[in-house]
Amino acid sequence: MKLILGLLCCVFTIHLNAQNIKAEADHLYSNGNFSKAIEVYKSLDDLEAVYDDIAKAYMAIGNYGEALNNYEKAIKANADDLLLQYEYAKLLARTKHYKDANQRFSTLIASDSLNPNYYYELGVVLEKQKDTTALQQFEKTFQLDETHQKAIFKISKHHLIKRNFIKAHGYIDRGLESYENNIELISLKAQTYYHQDYYTHAVVWFNKLLDLGEKSEFIHEKLSLSYAQNSDYKDAIYHRKQALKYSPNDANAMFVIGAYYQSLSDFEMAEQYITKALLLKDLPLSDEYQRLGTIFNRQKKYDQAIKAFQKSLKEDPSNIMSEFYILRTKDEYYADTGSKIKLYEQFIEKHKKSPFISYAEGRLKELKQEKFLEGE
C-alpha cells in the first residue's frame, strides 16, 4: 500500500511540475517573451500537448518555417482538431504555399460546410492564384454570414471594378448596417459615388473618412476633384493643398490649384501656382527619383523602390543606371527564378553595350544554375 501511495505521489508531483512549467511558458508568451517561451515549452516531456503553442510563438517572432513544422507535428498528434488545421492552412497561405493552403481549406470545408471563414480564406487563396472562382467563395461566405465584413468588402470591390454600382451599394450598405464605421466599406461607398459622377454624395462619404481619422493623398485629391465638379473651388483648393503635402513636387497638382484660383478670379495666386508648376515641369527629377529608389531598397521596400526607379526612367529614358536598378530590385523582390531569368535576358538583349552587361551575364548564369537545381 505504501508503495502504491508513493507511486501515486510521484506521478502527481510530475504532473504538477509539468503544469507549472506549462503555466510558466504561457506566462512568458502572454507577456511577449516568445523566444523564452519556446525554450520552456520544449523542456516539457509531453511535447505533443504544446506543439501548437510552440508554433504560435514561432509565428510571433516571424520564424514561419519553424511555425509550419510545429503545426504539422501538432496536427499529427491531434488529427481531429479543426482549429489547428485552420491556423495551419492560414499560415500556409501567408507564406505563399497557395496550392497546399487551397487543399487544406477545401478539406476543412468538407469537414464543416457551414463555417463561413473556411470559404473566405479559400477565396483569398484563389484570389492569389488568379482564380476567378474566388468570388464564389466570398459569396458563399456572405450566404452563411451576412455580417462578414471582409467578404462584403471583397464582393463590393469586385462590383465596383466591374462598374456594377447598384450591386456594390447594396453589399456596402449591408456591411455598414452591422459595422457603420468600417473604413474600407466607407471608402468603397465614396469611390462608388465618385465613379457614378454623384459628386455631392461622394463628398459626404469622403468626409466621413476624414471624420474617422483617415487622412491620405487619395482622399484629399478625390475630395478636391468632387468639390471642383460642384464649382466649390475654395474647398477644392483646400483639399488639393492637403494632397500636395504628400507630394510637394506634384506639378500637375499645382497647375490644377492655379486653375481653381483662376476660376475664383484670384489671378495673382493663379499665376503663382501655375508658374511653380511650369518650373517643376522643366526641372528634370530623374536623379532625385533614383536616389529615392536606393533609399527604399536600403529599407527592403522593393515595390516602392521599383516605382521610384520607373519614375526616374520616365523623367530621363536614357538613364541606364535607373533601368539597371529596376532590374536588380526586381531580382531581390521576385520569388520566381524563371521570371528573373527572363528579365536578365531582356536586359542583355536590349543593352548589349551597357557597362552592366558583364554583371547581367554573370547573374543570368547563376539564375539558370538555380533553375536547374530547382528542377532536380
N, C-alpha and C positions, 0 to 999 in steps of 0.2 A: 504493500500500500504506500509506504514512504517513497519507494522508487517511482511509483506511478505519479504521486503528487509532485515529486521532484522534476520528473519529465514534463509534467503539465506546466509547472512554474517556469521551466526553461523555455518551453515553446511560447508561453505567454510573454516572457521577457523579450524574446527575439522578435515577436510580433509587435510588441510595444515599441521596441527600438526602431523597427522598420517604419512604424507610423511616425515616430519622432523625426526620423531622417527625411521622410516624405514631406512632413509639415515644414521642416527647415527649408527644403528645396522650394516648396510652394511659396514660402515667405520671401525667399530671395527673388523668385520670379516676379511676384506681385510688386516688389519694390524696384524692379528694373535691373537687378543684378543677374542678368541672364547667363553669362558665362559661368559664374559661380554656381548658379542653379543647376546647370548641365552637369557640372562636376559632382555635385551632391546627388543628383538623380542617378548618375552612373555608379555611385557607390552602393546602391541597393542590390541585394541578391536577386530579387524578382524584377528584372528589367521589363518584362512583358507588360507589367502594370503601368509603366511610366514612359513607354516609347513615344506615346502621343505628346506627353509633357515635354520630353526632350526635343521632339520635332518643333513644337511651338517656340521653345526657347531658341533653337537654331534659327527659326524664321525671324525672331525678334532681333537677332544680331546680323541678319542678312546672309546667313550661310544656307542658301536654299538647297544646295546639293545634299548636305547632311540632313536637312529637314525632310527632304524626299526619302532618303534612306530610312530614316526612323519612322516615317509614316508607313512605309512599306512593311516594316517589321511589326508595327502596331496593328496593321490590317491582318497580317498573317496570324497574329495572336488573338485578334478579335474580329473574325471574318464577318460577323453579323452586325457589326456596328456601322450603321449607315452614316452617322455623323462623321466618323473617322474617314470613310470613303469620300464623303462630300468635301471635307477640308483638303484631303489629298488631291482630289480632282481639281479644286480651285488653285492649288499650288502648281499643279501640272500646267494649267492654263497660264498662270502668272509667269512661269518660267519658259513659256512658248513651246511646251510639249503638246501642241494642239491636237495631234492625232490621238495620243493616249488620253488626253482630257476629254475629247469627244466620246471615246469609247466608255470612259468611266461615267460620264454624266448620262449617257444612253442607258447604261446598266442600272444606274440609280433610278431613272425614270421607270424602267421595267420593274424595279422593286417597289416603287411608290409613285404611282402615276398621278397622284393628287398633290404632290409637292410643287408649288409654283416656282420655287427658287431653282430646282433642277432644270426646268425648261429655260429659265432666264440665263443661267450660266452656260447651258448648251448653246443658246442663242449667241452669247458673247463669243464663244469659241468658234462657232460657224462664221460669225462676222469676221473674225481674224483670218479664217480660212477662205475668205472671199466667197462664201457660200450664200446664195440669195435666199435659201430657206431659213436663214436666221430670223427673218421677220415672223415666220410662222411660229417659232418658239416663243418670241416675245408676245405674240397674240394669244398663244396658249397660256402663257403666264398671266396675262390680263384676264382671261376667261376664269382662271382659278382664283385670282386675287385682283379685284378691280381697284384696289388701293396701291398696287405695286408701283411705286414711283419710278423706279429705274426702267421697268418695262414700258410704262406710259411714255417716258422720255424717248426711248428708242423708237416706239411706234410713231409718236408725234413728229419726231425729227425726220423719219422716213417720209411721212406725208407732206411735210414742209418742203423737203428736197424735190419731191415729185409734184409740187405745187397743188396738192390736194388740200387746199386751205380749209375747207369746211370740215373735213375729217380731222385735220390737225387741231383745229379749235375744239372739236368735240372731245378728243382724247385729253388735250391740255386741261380743259375745264373739269373733266372727271378727276384728273390728278389734283387740281387745285382745291377741289371740294374736300379732300381728305388732308391736304397739306397746303394751305394757302400761301405760305412763304417759300415754296420750293423755287430757289433761284433759277435753276435750269429751265423749269417749265415757264416761269415768268419771262425769261429771256426768249424762249421759243414763241411765246404769245406775242411779245413785242415784235419779233422778227416776222412773224406771220402777217401781222397787220401792216408792217412796213412793206413787205413784198406784195401785199394786196393794194398798195398805194393808199391805205387808210391812215394817213399820217397823224391825224388828231388822236386816234386810238393808240397808235404806236408811241406817241409822246407820253401818254398816260402810263403805259407799261414799262417803257424805258426808265421813266422817272421813278417807278416803283423799285426798280433795281437800285437806283441811287439811294432811295429811302432806306433800303435794307443794307446799305453799306458797301454795295458793289460799285467799284469805280474802275473804268478801263477806257483805253483809247477808242475801242469799238463802240461802247455805249455812248460816249460823248459825241463821236463822229455821227452815229446814226441819229442821235437827238438833234444835232445841228442840221443835218440834212432834212429831217422831218419838219423842224421849225421853219426852215427856209422854204419848203414846199407850201407852207401856210402863210408865207410872207412875214413871219415873225423874226425879222432879221436881227434884232437885238439879242434874243435868246439864241439864235443860230450862231452869232458871233461869239457869245459867251462859251457855248459848248465846243465850238471849234477851237477856241483858245485853250480850253481844258484838254482837248485831244492833242493839241500841239505840244503840250508839256511832255507827252510821251515820246514825241518825235520832233524835237526842236528844229531840225533841218528839213522838214517836210515842205518843200517849195510849193507843192500843189495846194496844201492846206492854207499857206499864207496867201496864195493867189485867190483862193475862194473867199477868205476873210476880206481881202481887198474888194472883191466883187460885192460882198454883202454891204460893206461900208459905202460903196458906190450907190447901191440901191437905197441907202438911207441919206444920200446926198452929202455924206461926210467925205468930201473929196480929198481932204488932207490926209486922213487916216487911210483912205483907199490907195493913195499914191505911196504912202509909207510901206504898206504891206505888199503891194504889187511890185515895188522896187526891190524889196527884200527877196521876194520870190524869184525875180529875174536874176538877181545876183547869185542866188543859190543854184539856179539852173545853169548858170555859166561856170560854176565852180566844180571842177572835177573831184569827185569824192571816192574815187577808186582806192586810193591808198588808205583812206580813213576806214572804209568798209573792210579792207583787207586786214588792217590792224585789229578791228573789232572781231573779225573771224578768228584770228590767232588767240585772242583773249578767251573767246568761247571754247576753243579747242583745249586751252590750258585747264579749263574747268570741266572738260569732258561733256560739254553741251554741244554735241556734234550736229544735231539737227539745226540748231540756231547758227552754228558756225557755217554750215553749208549755205544757208540763206544769205549770210553776210558776204561770203565769197562770191555768190551768184550776183549780188548787188554790185560788188566791186567790178565784176566782169562786165556787167551791163553798162556801168559807167565808162569802162575802158575795155572794149572787146579784145584788144591786143595785149592785155595784161596776162601773160603766160604764167606768172607766179600765182595769181589767184586761181587760174584754171588747174594748176598743179595742186594747190592747196585743197581744192574741191575733191580732186582725185584721192589725195591722201586721207582726207577727212572721211570720205565715203568708205575707204579701206578700213578705217577704225570702226565706223558706225555700222556697216552692213555685216550681217552674220553669214550670209550665203557666199561660199567660196566661188561658186560659178559666176555670180553677179560681179564679184571683184575682178575675176579674170577678164570678163567682157569689158569692164571699164578700162583696165590697163591696155587691152588690145586696141580699143577705140582710141585711147590717148596716143599710143605709139603710132598707129596708122595716120592720125591727124597731124602729129608733131614729130616727124622723122628727124628734124634738125634741132629739136629742143635741147637745151642744156640739161634737161632732166631725163633724157632718153635712156641713159645708162642705168639710172636708178630704176626707171619704169620697167626696163627689160629684166633687170635682176629680180625685182619684186614679182613680176609675172612668172618667172621661172619657179620662185618659191611657192607661189599660189598653185601652180599646176602640180607641183610635187605634193602639196597638201591635199589637193583634189584627188590625186592618185591614191594616197594613203587612206583618205575617207572611203574610197571605193573598195579598199581591202576590208 
